[in-house]
Amino acid sequence: MVRKKSPQQYLLKIGEMAQLAGVLPSTIRYYTKLGLLETAATTPGGQRLYDKEDTLSRVRIIKSIERQYLPLQKIRKILEDHRAKAL
């Protein structure tokens, strides 16, 4: 029998997400503030939770584009355009 994981098992706190992505927690907060990342949920205590797969993928994309010396505002535009095409 295969057990499905609950959606909450894929949600990570900022520190956990940062460690997995290989960045500082302040980087996750900054990217969120700029609109590059989105929180998936918030705990009753106000802690932000991030979707493991989506956030990890986006951080990797951002870091990859950032290596090309593009400003974060330009990266945000690229990600928005990419999301619009996917819809």
Backbone hydrogen bonds, N-H to C=O, Kabsch-Sander energy under -0.5 kcal/mol:
donor,donor_aa,acceptor,acceptor_aa,energy
3,R,1,M,-0.5
9,Q,6,S,-1.9
10,Y,7,P,-1.6
11,L,8,Q,-1.2
12,L,50,Y,-2.7
14,I,48,R,-0.6
17,M,13,K,-2.8
18,A,14,I,-3.0
19,Q,15,G,-2.2
20,L,16,E,-2.2
21,A,17,M,-2.3
22,G,18,A,-1.3
23,V,18,A,-2.3
27,T,24,L,-0.9
28,I,24,L,-1.4
29,R,25,P,-2.4
30,Y,26,S,-2.5
31,Y,27,T,-2.8
32,T,28,I,-2.1
33,K,29,R,-2.6
34,L,30,Y,-2.1
35,G,31,Y,-0.5
35,G,32,T,-1.1
36,L,31,Y,-2.6
37,L,31,Y,-1.1
40,A,49,L,-2.7
41,A,49,L,-1.5
43,T,47,Q,-2.7
46,G,43,T,-2.2
49,L,41,A,-2.9
50,Y,12,L,-2.9
52,K,10,Y,-3.2
55,T,51,D,-2.3
56,L,52,K,-2.0
57,S,53,E,-2.2
58,R,54,D,-2.4
59,V,55,T,-2.7
60,R,56,L,-2.1
61,I,57,S,-2.2
62,I,58,R,-2.9
63,K,59,V,-2.8
64,S,60,R,-2.1
65,I,61,I,-2.6
66,E,62,I,-2.9
67,R,63,K,-1.4
68,Q,65,I,-1.8
69,Y,66,E,-2.0
70,L,65,I,-0.8
74,K,71,P,-0.6
75,I,71,P,-1.9
76,R,72,L,-2.5
77,K,73,Q,-1.6
78,I,74,K,-2.2
79,L,75,I,-2.6
80,E,76,R,-2.4
81,D,77,K,-2.5
82,H,78,I,-2.3
83,R,79,L,-2.4
84,A,80,E,-2.4
85,K,81,D,-2.1
86,A,82,H,-1.6
87,L,83,R,-1.3
